[in-house]
Amino acid sequence: MTNNKVLGHWVEEVAALTRPDQVRWCDGSDGEYREFIDLMLETGDLRELNQETHPNCYLHRSDPSDVARVEHLTFVCTKNQEDAGPNNHWMEPADAHALIDGLFEGCMKGRTMYVIPYCMGPIDSPYSRCGVEITDSPYVVANMKIMTRMGKAALERIEREGTFVRGLHSIGELDPERRYIMHFPEELSIKSYGSGYGGNALLGKKCHALRIASYQARQEGWLAEHMLIVGVQSPEGETHYIAAAFPSACGKTNLAMLIPPESHKGWKIWTVGDDIAWMHLREDGRLWAINPEAGYFGVVPGTNADTNRNAYEMITHDTIFTNTATTLDEQPWWENKDDGKHPTWDWQGRPYNDHSGPAAHPNSRFTVSASQNPSYSPEAEAKYGVPISAIVFGGRRAHVAPLVLQSRGWAHGVLVGAGAASETTAAATGKTGVVRRDPMAMKPFCGYNFADYWSHWLSFENKSDKLPEIFHVNWFRKNADGKFLWPGFGENLRVLRWIIDRCEGRVDARHTPIGHIPKPADLDVSGLDIDDDTLEQLLSVNDIEWRIELDEVAGFFKEFGDRVPKRLAEMRLKIEKDLTNRAA
């Protein structure tokens, strides 16, 4: 099925190890996708949803023990443990191969082994990278069809270039005690066993597009980031592209598909990507970004016509749902869907009652083609991507972080990203306000030592004088009564406008030790229920709180020892000194 001898030999090796009944090379065609859907309907792996209200939509129910990424069983396997860093679980490569290959031994008996050639990014882009996933799961094949450029064109590119990321996956017995996700960045390979969940099984997504790609990016001089890419178009037709990184529960998907409020007629938002950005320096000195994915694998609870109308509309057809509840007439249902209907069966197919907990699993998902998004940007298929005007980091902080700040330069921006943090919510942990550092929102996804990752970011400072401006936003600041000060959602466009104006040099700012803050008159709050005192709270910088914050960042950096770039340590000390002098 291929003229690439390395690929052909590897497939033969895997078949000899796993011993499937048959091997099938996937071509990525629509007809093949339909065939897999029909197969899973026949086996019960999929359930047909109401085809009148949700045409071509289906429900997959996972094993109850297999509903999320398993970070404690996810390993980065490098020859030197320090290269993986304290931000990753590590295993020596030979030991890791021996352990997981023992699980793969004969695991596909009675099953079909599927070979999936895929391309992350537009097929004709020099910035795209290809891979091949071998799996025994038709569910994985169907989702990879939606999430990647999969099939014949990808295989042809692999045969031209001769390089690809190897991914081997089996659902195994779905035994939590026999489950591992192993990454071998120095070999550009991934092995995943015992899980059928997306983040563990769709190897093109987090495994390839972030953990392996972040390592590739450092070797090759680019950036693979956990970032959305959004275009902001003014009524005059001027479009700026922003890449933004947010930890979970910080509004990432909502920002990617933001709908301008009534007060901003003529403004448009274009979604290039909702989750991952690969950024390269081009000859013009600017960073250009592609979205390596072709679809969305999104969390569905909380999605409704008010919170995210675009997402809500795009999943009404041609969507695979995973672990949602269902109504009496077989429509998908999830918490806060707000459509007036009620669940009849929960995510495990059991009769639902009000005392049995959430009807849909809190991590229930939808898989859908990106082109179904009403705000989909055709630039998502652009060969060279889009030019990035601003990079935005975000977090959930009740205090400390102002609504928006601009870094004092690239190195300071790297420090802002490296120290990014969010406070936990009760829904997530049972405790509120616990600060968790999540540098660049990459904590679960960086495929090597964070200290080396920050050094790689800093290296761009000397490569161009046209790099994007770096900002930080915090939609979640609260007053003394615990109420949010900022309305969020579509109104976040007002903050994006200020960010763009700063990039274009159209507005001034208040210059503080922690960065540049909007002058109240330059942030448009017209029509909002925000008085002068509230606006001042949103934009205030408390020197004492920030000195504590910087001390905590220093403590976090100590985890990475001498590999932390001196440039970051010096920058942190300078800001601390400036805050002390300002208070004196």
C-alpha positions in Angstrom: 0.0 0.0 0.0 3.0 2.3 0.0 6.3 2.7 -1.8 8.0 4.1 1.3 10.1 1.2 2.5 10.5 2.6 6.0 6.7 3.0 6.5 6.0 -0.4 4.9 8.5 -2.2 7.1 7.2 -0.5 10.2 3.6 -1.5 9.4 4.8 -5.1 8.9 6.6 -5.0 12.3 3.5 -3.7 14.1 1.3 -6.4 12.5 3.8 -9.1 13.5 3.7 -7.8 17.1 -0.1 -7.2 17.5 -1.3 -10.1 15.2 -4.5 -8.6 13.8 -6.9 -10.6 11.6 -6.4 -8.1 8.8 -4.7 -4.9 8.0 -6.5 -2.0 6.3 -4.9 1.1 4.9 -7.3 4.1 5.2 -7.9 6.4 2.3 -9.7 9.2 4.1 -12.6 9.2 1.7 -16.2 10.2 2.6 -17.4 6.8 1.5 -14.9 5.1 3.9 -16.1 7.4 6.7 -19.7 6.3 6.0 -18.6 2.7 6.1 -17.0 3.1 9.5 -20.1 4.8 10.8 -22.3 1.9 9.6 -19.8 -0.6 11.1 -20.0 1.1 14.5 -23.8 1.4 14.4 -23.8 -2.4 13.8 -21.5 -3.2 16.6 -23.1 -0.7 19.1 -20.0 1.5 19.3 -22.2 4.3 18.0 -25.8 5.1 18.6 -27.8 7.0 16.0 -29.2 10.3 17.2 -32.4 12.0 16.0 -31.8 12.3 12.3 -34.5 15.0 11.9 -33.1 17.4 14.5 -29.4 16.2 14.2 -28.7 14.8 10.7 -25.6 12.6 10.5 -25.0 12.9 14.3 -24.1 9.9 16.4 -23.3 9.2 20.1 -20.4 7.2 21.4 -20.4 6.0 25.0 -17.0 5.3 26.5 -16.1 2.8 29.1 -16.8 4.6 32.4 -13.1 4.2 33.4 -12.0 5.9 30.1 -13.4 9.4 29.9 -10.4 11.8 30.0 -6.7 12.3 29.5 -4.6 10.4 32.0 -1.7 12.7 32.8 -0.3 10.4 35.5 0.1 7.7 32.9 1.5 10.0 30.2 5.3 9.8 29.8 8.0 11.6 27.9 10.7 9.2 27.3 14.1 10.8 26.6 17.6 9.4 27.1 18.4 12.0 29.7 15.7 12.5 32.3 16.6 16.2 32.7 15.6 16.7 29.0 12.1 15.7 29.9 12.1 18.0 32.9 10.1 18.0 36.1 7.1 19.1 34.1 6.8 15.6 32.6 6.6 12.0 33.9 9.8 10.3 32.6 10.7 6.8 31.7 13.9 5.5 30.1 13.2 4.8 26.4 14.3 1.2 26.3 12.3 0.4 29.5 9.2 2.2 28.1 9.4 0.3 24.8 9.7 -3.0 26.6 6.8 -2.3 28.9 4.3 -1.1 26.4 5.4 -3.6 23.6 4.6 -6.3 26.1 1.1 -5.0 26.3 0.9 -4.7 22.5 1.9 -8.4 22.1 -1.0 -10.1 20.3 -3.5 -7.4 21.3 -5.2 -7.1 17.9 -6.1 -10.8 17.6 -9.7 -10.9 16.3 -9.5 -7.2 15.3 -8.6 -5.2 12.2 -5.5 -3.1 12.2 -6.1 0.3 10.6 -3.2 2.3 9.1 -4.0 6.1 9.1 -1.7 8.4 7.1 -2.5 12.0 8.1 -1.3 15.5 7.8 -1.3 18.1 10.6 -1.9 21.4 8.8 -2.8 22.2 5.1 -1.6 19.5 2.8 0.4 22.0 0.7 1.9 24.0 3.6 5.7 23.8 4.2 4.8 24.2 7.9 2.6 21.1 8.1 4.0 17.8 9.5 2.7 14.3 8.7 2.2 11.2 10.7 0.8 7.7 10.6 -1.3 6.3 13.3 -1.9 2.6 13.6 -5.0 1.7 15.6 -7.5 -1.1 16.2 -10.4 1.4 16.9 -12.9 2.4 14.2 -13.9 5.3 16.5 -10.4 6.6 16.3 -10.4 6.3 12.5 -13.7 8.2 12.2 -12.5 11.0 14.5 -9.1 11.3 12.8 -11.0 11.8 9.5 -12.7 14.8 11.1 -9.7 16.1 13.0 -6.9 15.8 10.4 -6.2 15.9 6.7 -6.2 12.1 6.5 -5.8 9.6 3.7 -4.4 9.5 0.2 -3.0 13.0 -0.1 -1.2 12.7 3.3 0.3 9.4 2.2 1.5 10.9 -1.0 3.2 13.7 0.9 4.8 11.2 3.3 6.2 9.3 0.3 7.6 12.5 -1.2 9.2 13.7 2.0 10.1 10.4 3.6 9.5 11.6 7.1 6.6 11.0 9.5 5.7 10.7 13.2 4.9 7.1 14.1 1.9 6.6 16.3 0.8 3.1 17.6 -2.4 2.8 19.4 -4.6 0.0 20.7 -7.7 0.2 23.0 -6.4 -3.0 24.6 -8.7 -4.3 27.3 -9.6 -0.7 28.4 -8.1 -1.7 31.7 -6.9 1.3 33.8 -4.2 -0.9 35.2 -2.9 -1.6 31.7 -2.9 2.0 30.3 0.0 4.1 29.1 0.6 7.0 26.7 4.3 7.1 25.8 6.1 9.8 23.8 9.5 9.3 22.4 10.4 12.8 21.0 13.9 11.9 20.0 12.5 9.1 17.8 9.4 11.1 16.7 7.1 8.3 17.9 4.1 7.7 20.2 2.8 4.6 21.7 -0.6 4.5 23.4 -2.3 1.5 25.0 -5.5 0.8 26.9 -7.6 4.0 26.2 -10.1 4.9 23.6 -10.5 8.5 24.8 -9.7 11.3 22.3 -6.7 12.9 24.0 -5.1 9.5 24.6 -6.2 7.8 21.3 -6.4 10.5 18.6 -2.6 10.6 18.4 -2.5 13.5 15.9 -4.0 15.9 18.6 -2.2 16.5 21.9 0.4 13.7 21.4 1.7 14.8 18.0 0.6 18.4 17.6 1.9 19.5 21.0 4.2 17.0 22.8 6.1 15.7 19.8 5.7 18.9 17.8 7.0 21.2 20.6 10.2 19.1 20.5 10.3 19.3 16.7 9.7 23.0 16.9 12.7 23.6 19.1 15.0 21.5 16.9 13.7 23.3 13.7 13.3 26.8 15.0 9.5 27.3 15.3 6.8 27.2 18.0 4.1 24.6 18.6 1.6 26.1 21.0 -1.6 25.4 22.9 -3.2 28.5 21.4 -6.3 29.5 19.5 -6.0 31.7 16.4 -8.6 34.3 15.8 -9.0 37.1 13.2 -10.5 40.4 14.4 -11.9 42.4 11.5 -12.9 46.1 11.9 -15.8 47.7 10.1 -13.2 49.3 7.8 -12.1 45.8 6.7 -8.8 45.7 8.6 -8.0 42.3 10.0 -5.5 41.4 12.8 -4.8 37.9 13.9 -4.3 37.0 17.5 -2.9 33.8 19.0 -4.0 33.2 22.6 -3.2 30.6 25.3 -5.6 29.9 28.2 -5.7 27.1 30.7 -8.9 25.1 31.0 -12.0 26.9 32.2 -10.7 30.3 31.1 -12.9 30.9 28.1 -10.6 29.7 25.3 -13.3 28.2 23.0 -15.6 31.2 23.6 -12.9 33.6 22.6 -12.0 31.6 19.5 -15.7 31.8 18.3 -16.5 35.2 19.9 -19.7 36.9 18.6 -19.4 40.7 18.5 -22.0 42.3 20.8 -24.8 44.5 19.5 -22.7 47.6 20.3 -20.1 46.5 17.8 -22.0 46.3 14.5 -19.7 45.8 11.6 -17.0 44.0 13.5 -16.3 40.4 12.6 -14.5 37.5 14.2 -12.9 34.8 12.1 -11.9 31.5 13.7 -8.7 30.0 12.3 -8.2 27.6 15.1 -9.6 26.9 18.6 -6.8 24.9 20.2 -3.4 24.6 18.6 -1.1 27.0 16.7 2.2 26.3 14.9 4.1 29.5 14.4 7.0 30.1 12.1 9.1 33.2 11.3 8.8 34.1 7.6 11.1 36.3 5.4 9.2 39.4 6.4 10.3 39.0 10.0 6.8 38.3 11.3 5.4 35.2 13.0 2.9 33.4 10.9 0.6 30.7 12.3 -1.2 27.7 11.0 -3.8 25.6 12.7 -2.6 22.0 12.4 -6.1 20.6 13.0 -9.0 20.3 10.6 -11.7 19.9 13.3 -12.8 20.5 16.8 -12.8 18.1 19.7 -14.5 20.3 22.2 -16.1 20.0 25.7 -19.8 20.3 25.2 -21.4 21.0 28.6 -22.2 24.7 29.0 -22.5 25.2 25.3 -25.7 27.0 24.4 -27.0 29.7 22.1 -26.0 32.4 24.6 -22.5 31.2 25.7 -21.3 30.2 22.3 -23.8 30.4 19.5 -21.4 29.4 16.8 -20.4 26.2 18.5 -24.0 25.5 19.4 -25.1 25.8 15.7 -22.2 23.9 14.2 -22.8 20.7 16.2 -26.5 20.3 15.0 -25.3 18.2 12.1 -22.5 15.9 11.0 -21.1 15.5 14.5 -19.8 12.7 16.7 -20.8 13.2 20.3 -19.1 11.3 23.1 -20.6 10.7 26.5 -23.5 13.2 26.4 -26.9 12.3 27.7 -29.9 11.8 25.4 -33.6 12.9 25.5 -36.7 10.8 25.0 -36.6 11.5 21.2 -32.8 10.7 21.0 -31.4 14.2 20.9 -28.1 14.8 22.5 -28.3 16.6 25.9 -25.9 18.2 28.3 -25.9 20.5 31.3 -26.7 24.1 30.5 -27.9 23.3 27.0 -30.9 25.5 27.8 -33.1 24.2 25.0 -36.1 23.4 27.3 -35.7 19.7 27.0 -34.8 17.2 29.7 -32.5 14.1 29.7 -34.1 10.6 29.7 -30.8 8.6 29.7 -27.5 9.6 31.1 -24.1 9.3 29.5 -23.8 5.7 30.4 -27.3 4.9 29.0 -28.9 4.5 32.3 -32.4 6.0 33.1 -31.7 9.5 34.4 -33.1 11.1 37.6 -32.3 14.3 39.4 -30.4 12.5 42.1 -27.9 10.6 39.9 -25.4 13.4 39.3 -24.7 15.0 35.9 -26.6 13.6 33.0 -23.8 14.2 30.6 -20.2 13.5 31.6 -18.5 16.8 32.6 -15.8 16.0 30.0 -18.3 14.9 27.3 -17.2 16.0 23.8 -18.1 16.8 20.2 -16.0 16.1 17.2 -16.9 18.2 14.2 -15.3 19.7 11.1 -13.9 23.2 11.6 -15.6 24.2 8.3 -19.0 23.9 10.0 -18.3 26.8 12.3 -20.2 29.9 11.1 -17.1 32.0 11.9 -14.8 29.6 10.1 -12.0 31.5 8.3 -10.9 30.3 4.9 -7.4 31.3 6.0 -7.4 28.1 8.0 -6.3 26.4 4.7 -3.8 29.1 3.8 -0.5 27.6 2.8 1.6 30.0 4.9 -1.0 30.6 7.6 -1.8 34.1 9.0 0.5 36.9 10.4 0.2 37.2 14.1 -0.1 40.7 15.5 -0.4 39.8 19.2 0.1 36.8 21.5 -2.2 36.7 24.5 -1.8 34.7 27.7 -4.7 34.4 30.1 -5.7 33.0 33.4 -8.5 32.9 36.0 -7.5 35.3 38.9 -9.9 36.9 41.3 -7.3 39.5 42.2 -3.7 40.4 41.3 -4.0 40.3 37.5 -5.6 43.3 35.8 -8.1 43.0 33.0 -5.4 43.4 30.4 -1.7 44.3 30.4 0.9 44.6 27.6 4.4 43.3 28.3 7.4 45.6 28.3 9.0 43.7 25.4 9.5 40.1 24.1 11.6 38.8 27.1 9.1 40.3 29.6 6.3 38.7 27.6 8.0 35.3 27.9 8.2 35.9 31.7 4.5 36.7 31.7 3.7 33.5 29.9 6.1 31.4 32.0 4.5 32.7 35.2 0.9 32.4 33.9 -1.5 30.8 36.5 -5.1 30.1 37.2 -7.1 29.7 40.4 -9.0 26.5 40.7 -12.8 26.4 40.9 -14.8 24.3 43.3 -16.3 22.4 40.3 -12.8 21.2 39.3 -11.2 20.4 42.6 -13.5 20.9 45.6 -11.3 23.8 46.6 -11.4 27.4 45.3 -8.6 29.9 44.9 -5.7 27.4 44.7 -3.1 28.9 42.3 -1.8 26.6 39.7 1.1 27.6 37.4 0.5 26.7 33.8 3.2 28.3 31.7 1.8 29.3 28.3 -1.1 26.8 29.1 1.4 24.1 28.1 1.8 22.3 31.5 0.3 19.0 30.3 1.6 19.3 26.7 5.2 20.5 26.6 7.3 17.6 25.3 10.5 18.6 27.0 12.0 20.6 29.9 10.1 23.8 30.6 13.3 25.7 31.2 14.6 24.7 27.8 11.2 25.6 26.3 11.5 29.2 27.8 15.0 29.5 26.4 13.6 28.6 23.0 11.0 31.3 23.3 13.6 33.8 24.3 15.8 32.9 21.3 13.3 34.6 19.0 14.2 38.0 20.5 17.4 38.0 18.5 15.8 36.7 15.3 13.5 39.6 14.4 12.4 43.1 15.4 8.9 42.5 14.1 7.7 39.9 16.6 4.1 40.1 17.9 3.4 42.1 21.0 2.6 40.0 24.1 -0.3 40.6 26.4 -2.1 39.0 29.4 -5.8 39.1 30.0 -7.9 38.2 33.0 -11.7 38.1 32.5 -12.3 36.9 36.0 -11.4 39.7 38.4 -13.8 40.0 41.3 -14.9 42.8 43.7 -15.0 42.5 47.5 -18.4 40.8 47.3 -17.0 38.0 45.0 -18.8 39.3 41.9 -17.1 39.4 38.5 -16.2 43.0 37.5 -16.1 42.3 33.8 -19.1 40.9 31.7 -16.9 38.7 29.5 -18.1 36.7 26.5 -18.7 39.0 23.5 -17.7 42.1 25.4 -14.1 40.8 25.4 -13.9 42.3 21.9 -13.5 45.6 23.7 -10.2 44.4 25.2 -9.1 42.9 21.8 -9.7 46.3 20.3 -7.4 47.9 22.8 -4.8 45.2 22.2 -4.9 45.9 18.4 -4.7 49.6 19.0 -1.6 49.1 21.0 -0.1 47.0 18.3 -0.8 49.7 15.8 0.5 52.5 18.1 -2.9 54.2 18.1 -3.3 54.6 21.9 -1.0 55.3 24.9 -0.9 53.4 28.1 -0.1 53.7 31.8 3.4 52.4 32.3 3.8 50.2 35.4 6.5 47.8 36.6 4.4 44.8 35.6 3.6 46.2 32.1 1.5 48.7 30.2 -2.1 49.1 31.4 -4.9 50.8 29.5 -5.8 54.4 30.4 -9.4 54.3 31.4 -10.4 56.7 28.6 -8.8 54.3 26.0 -10.8 51.2 26.9 -14.3 51.4 25.4 -16.9 50.6 28.1 -19.7 52.6 26.7 -23.1 50.9 27.2 -21.7 48.6 30.0 -22.8 48.8 33.6 -19.2 49.7 34.7 -18.7 52.9 36.7 -15.3 54.7 37.2 -14.6 52.8 40.4 -15.2 49.4 38.8 -13.0 50.3 35.9 -10.3 51.4 38.2 -10.5 48.1 40.1 -10.3 46.2 36.8 -7.1 48.1 35.8 -5.4 48.4 39.2 -2.0 47.1 40.1 -1.4 46.3 43.8 2.3 46.5 44.4 2.2 44.2 47.5 0.2 41.5 45.7 2.5 41.6 42.8 5.7 41.3 44.9 4.1 38.2 46.5 3.2 36.9 43.0 6.8 37.4 41.8 8.1 35.5 44.9 5.8 32.6 44.0 7.0 32.6 40.4 10.6 32.5 41.7 9.6 29.5 43.8 8.1 27.8 40.8 11.3 28.5 38.7 13.4 26.7 41.4 11.8 23.5 40.4 13.8 23.7 37.1 17.1 24.5 38.7 20.0 25.9 36.8 18.4 25.4 33.4 16.1 28.4 33.9 17.3 31.2 31.6 19.2 33.9 33.4 17.3 36.4 31.3 14.0 35.4 33.0 15.5 35.6 36.5 17.0 39.0 35.8 13.7 40.3 34.4 11.8 39.1 37.4 14.2 40.7 39.8 14.1 44.0 37.9 10.3 44.1 38.1 10.4 43.3 41.8 12.9 46.1 42.3 10.8 48.6 40.3 7.7 47.7 42.5 9.7 48.2 45.7 11.0 51.6 44.5 7.5 52.6 43.5 6.2 51.8 46.9 9.1 53.6 48.7 
